[in-house]
Amino acid sequence: MEIPKLTTRIKSAMDGWFALEVLELPDLVVHTRSFEDIRETDRAAAGALMGQPPGEFDVDVEL
């Protein structure tokens, strides 16, 4: 089974927060405080939205 791929873009960064958009899931907007946490935060949010374990996603971050 192929791991679903998610592409994330940083929508904005201010006041110590990153707002992220996931291209494959346009209704999903994710917020995180750390650049290093973007992939993990996206996995958790996508998993909750789609009813799948967070580890089931491969996340690519576009700057």
N, C-alpha and C positions, 0 to 999 in steps of 0.2 A: 504494500500500500504506500502510495506517495504522500509525503508530508506536505500539507497545504502551505503555500508561500504567501506571505503578507508583505506588502510594500508600504512603508511608513514615511511620511514627510513631516518635517517640523513646520507647523502652521505659524506659530509665534513662540517667542521666548521673552518673558518679562516677569519682573518681581520674583525671580528665582524659580519660575515654573515654565515647563515646556508644554505647549498644546500641540497634539499630534493628530494627523489624519491618516487613516488606513485606507489606501486606494481601493482595495478589494471589498471593503465594508464601509461604504460611504456614510452610513448612519452612525458609525462608531467614531467618537471623538475621545481621545485619551489624554490625560494630564499626568505629568511626572515631574519630580524636582531635579532629577539627575540624568544627564546624558547617558551615563552608564546603565541606567535602569530602563531605558526605552524599550529594548527587546523584551525584557521580562514583563514589563507593564502591559505591552501590546499583547503578548501571549495570554496573560491572565484575562484581559478584557475581552479578547476575541473568543477565548474558551468559554467564558461566562455567557457571552452573547449567543454562541453557537452550540452550547451544551457539550463541549469537548474538553478533554484535559488540556491544560495550558502548554504542555510539552509537545503537543501535536502540531505546532506551527513553526515554520521557519520564517524569521523576520529579517527583511532587508531594509536598512535605513538610508533614505535619500536625503542628501543635504541640499 
